[in-house]
Amino acid sequence: EQKEQVTPRMLSGGQHVLQLDGEGTYQCSLTGLIFEVTGAVKITYCLLSWSKYASLVKQPWIVGGPLFDVRCDLASALSSIQFPHSLCLAG
């Protein structure tokens, strides 16, 4: 599937904003997030710190990877989000 690379507009506080004009699959050039949308939509997102949420993660789970706060002005237009991930190969 073709993904259109898009570069977000940066706001204060490390927030990213994408104004997507129509249906399609878009990949953020900065974060790797992939958004599938059914129509025009404005998506605002940023990285959060695990320090505030780490206590919610109980064994055997561990904190790993980035934590994103994603907001959308028209939730029905956002079909899916694919989050980047990492794999530790050191055991």
C-alpha positions in Angstrom: 0.0 0.0 0.0 1.3 3.5 -0.9 1.9 5.8 2.0 2.2 9.5 1.3 5.1 11.0 3.3 4.0 14.2 5.2 5.9 16.6 7.4 3.9 18.0 10.3 3.7 21.7 11.3 5.4 22.1 14.7 3.6 23.8 17.6 4.9 24.8 21.0 5.3 22.1 23.6 6.6 19.6 21.0 3.2 19.1 19.4 2.9 18.1 15.7 0.0 19.0 13.5 -1.1 17.4 10.3 -3.9 18.8 8.1 -4.8 15.9 5.8 -6.9 17.0 2.8 -8.5 13.7 1.9 -8.7 9.9 2.0 -5.5 8.0 2.1 -2.6 6.6 4.1 -0.1 9.1 5.4 3.3 8.6 7.2 4.8 11.3 9.4 8.4 12.0 8.2 9.4 12.8 11.8 7.8 10.2 14.0 7.1 7.3 11.6 3.4 7.3 12.7 1.1 6.1 9.9 -2.5 7.5 9.7 -5.2 6.0 7.6 -8.0 8.4 7.0 -11.3 8.3 5.1 -11.5 12.1 4.6 -10.1 15.5 5.4 -9.0 15.7 9.0 -6.7 17.6 11.4 -4.5 15.4 13.7 -2.5 16.8 16.6 0.0 14.5 18.4 3.1 14.6 20.6 5.4 12.4 22.6 4.7 11.9 26.3 7.0 11.0 29.1 6.7 7.5 30.6 7.5 8.9 34.0 3.9 9.8 34.6 2.5 6.5 33.4 5.2 3.9 34.2 3.6 2.9 37.5 0.5 1.7 35.6 2.6 -1.0 33.8 2.6 -4.2 35.9 4.8 -7.3 35.7 5.4 -9.2 33.4 5.0 -6.1 31.2 7.7 -3.5 30.9 7.8 0.1 29.6 9.1 0.2 26.1 8.9 2.4 23.0 7.5 5.8 22.6 4.3 7.0 24.2 2.1 9.2 22.0 -0.9 11.5 22.7 -3.0 11.6 19.5 -6.0 13.9 19.0 -8.2 14.2 16.0 -10.8 16.8 15.2 -13.1 14.3 13.4 -12.6 10.8 15.0 -14.9 9.1 12.5 -12.4 10.0 9.7 -9.4 8.3 11.4 -9.6 4.6 10.4 -6.3 3.5 12.0 -3.0 4.5 13.4 0.2 2.4 13.1 2.7 3.1 15.8 6.4 2.7 15.2 8.0 0.0 17.4 11.3 -1.4 18.3 12.6 -4.9 19.0 15.4 -5.6 21.5 17.5 -8.4 20.2 19.8 -8.5 23.2 17.9 -11.2 25.0 
